[in-house]
Amino acid sequence: MAYLTDLLNGFLWMFNFLMLPAITYGSMLALGALGVTLIFGILRFAHFAHGDMMAFGAMISLIGVELLNHFGIFTYPVPAGLLFLPVAMLLTVLLAIGLDQSVYRYYRRMKSPPVVFVMASIGIMFLLNGLTRLIKGAELSKFNARRTFGIEEVDVAALTEQLGKRAVRTRTDVATEGEIVQVSEPEFVFFTVRQFKEATGLSEGFGLDLIQLIMVALAVSIFLGLYWFLRRTRTGKSMRAFSDNEDLALLSGIDPQKVVFVTWLIAGSLAAVAGTMYGLDKGYKPFTYFQMILPIFAAVIVGGIGNPQGAILGGYLIAFTEIFITANYRKVANYLLPEPLEVMGNLQLLGTEYKFGVSFLILVLVLLFRPTGIFRGKVF
Amino acid sequence: MANSRYWLSFGMLAILIAVTGWVQGWSVALSLLTVGLISAVMALGLNMQWGYAGLFNAGVMGFSAIGAIACVLVSMPWVTASMSIGLETLLQNPEGQQQAIETLQQDLPRRIAAEQQIGVAWLIGAVSAVLAWGINWALRSRFSGGRRAIIVVLILAVGLMFFQNRFDPAIRVIESTGFGDDSKYLGGLQLPILLAWIVGGGLAALAAWVIGKIALGLRSDYLAIATLGISEIVIALLKNEGWLTRGVLNVTGLPSPVPSAKALQLAPYHLEMGTSLIVNKVAFLAIIVLFLAAFLWLAHRALHSPWGRMMRAIRDNEEAAGAMGKDVVMRHRQVFICGSFLLGVGGAMLATYVLQFEPAGYQPLRYTFLIWVMVIVGGSGNNLGSVVGGLLIWFVWIQAEPAASWLFHVLGDQYAQGGNEWARTMIDRAPQMRTLVMGMVLLLVLRFAPRGILPEALQRK
């Protein structure tokens, strides 16, 4: 019995520290990779600006949230970032289509080689990078950062009612000696690790909050919706045909303009969703979004270029391997091993700072042994 | 006609630099020129890969960081040696230094033991690698590939365990002991810095060989993604392996190939302060110019030789060149290694110029993609184009900041003084305009002058 408890504790530790983060991170990667793989399949180039496009989407959501909060409106228990998702998606799509029309369309007409498109996407990467940093700065900003108000600006009683006592604090400002209210909007939590531990009496546990749940649910519904779209609708089928064989698709009367338009529509909105999700989870910082293109590319290539199912699988695969390989298993080992064999040091294959190395390693292995990816994508 | 383009572009650059010197001071202009020319070395390296051969290297940052770390490993003093020297000097005059002496007397033997342990650990690593390779080879006819892979992985895992067992405690000692400012890591070999530049290039070339083994011969985007990944890994290694690189603590005080401004003020030079600053910079610039001239001459000879024609033929039509009997992958690897050598040397020069190695300062936008803009704007495939691109883009990159600041101040000052919070933050963020400007420059050049300022000179009969 005691051993069974240990087993359960070990599993719960892994669930809380490895699986839950891997699922949320993997959902984000998968959404990003879906966009990149569609662009790869249909426009036939590696879209280097995707990370910055995600940053742009996240920035729009963040600005929306800050505007709401500025007027003393808090949307708890619903994360305000999600409310602004449609706006972020719309603006990101507009940006993507605008950039396509002003930049990429010319090269399509000139029938330029893919590498010129990549170069142009690097130009756009610079552009978006400058733009997001100009508008929102390069520092880390949290979606639920603490906001400060004058005492007469907000209805303290109502806010306390809504957000709870600990979230709303009144005090005297040192500089102006006026009464101010500090509000830090909490995240809605179904149950915390401590509550779980107390309820079950186990020494390990996991917590669950609304953002995680919504992230996963949203990602899964997007996957299903996209699958249905690509398989069942006329436009989706024409996109797949275009990705499969461009000349044949053109001969069959498929409108390339429309296909490209829909591709950016999907890729842009997915980028906004992925960016906002990551921002809600870890906070908004432009540079981390830029760094995300490496695991995203890895996910795309692992899954097979141009293959949506592959991109989803690749996203989760990369996320799980990154987190499981860089984890420290000392605690699990001590739960599972008998007492005399207790592990004192670290049981870690690779430091967390090398997680990019892991996605790269997977990429190299796939390139060496199965260059078409798991799902047999295209090789150009 | 073609010649006038060269005169015009170099003339314009000369005027730009001269105006900078006149308005912002000659020290600023000299720095601009020096870093611009160092960038030109890097752009030349990338130009070999992209311009000659059409290889998409998105890992410039990694190669230049390898060059920079070579400066540390070759030219910095060996910390244990400086510890024992320090101990001796302290013992000659022990007045009030009792504590320092005691610490050193304690640390020195621990540190020497730790260094030995590191040596043993790497020996174990090497032995297990050789063992794994040998057993794999010996069993090649008896077992299938899958089974052999399991055996190899097992041997390597056991080797790794023994390795870490020795290595981890040893580096903890190395990272916590030392003497003076630049310590808490192994240190270097205290050899001349110019040798370090060459070693840096060599190490970068070695890395290029490994990457080329993996990623060359695949689709061009794959090489881009693979090199992007490698460069991130290189930076992660440099940041986290503190025993070797001092990590985020940075290594300061790299030796310079020229006497410092301070040294120039003392015997035997006795220069005035203003002059000494300028002389120091001019001397450094002269060395860079010498190196760049040598590289340019070599690149020119290579490009206009049968080898250069062959590279261009491979770039323009791989299949045809392959059909003519050219070993495309081997040639790609060759030019990839040559280009990476220059990238490494450029990185080493840059670290030497700023006299420090700072792994956290490596950002892909600045160290990879900016060099790309230089090559594209200068004219890919044209060696002098890299020089023009390097100087011009570096000029724009540096001057965009004050220019944007000035512009934002003119536009926003009245609002900011009126207490408009937004106008004030926008003025603070003006430096970010430089990436925006760079993006515009790259997009405009790609669209309207895809062959760059100095297009590739095609030899026509």
Interface residues (C-beta under 8 A of the other chain):
Chain A: F45 A46 V103 Y106 P114 V115 V116 V118 M119 A120 I122 G123 I124 M125 F126 L127 L128 N129 G130 L131 R133 L134 G137 A138 F287 F290 Q291 I293 L294 F297 A298 I301 G345 G351 E353 Y354 F356 G357 S359 F360 L363 V364 L367 L368 P371 V379 F380
Chain B: G54 F56 D168 I214 A215 L218 R219 S220 D221 Y222 A224 I225 A226 L228 G229 I230 E232 I233 A236 K239 N240 Q363 P364 L365 F369 W372 V373 I376 T425 M426 R429 Q432 M433 R434 T435 L436 V437 M438 G439 M440 L442 L443 L446 R447 P450
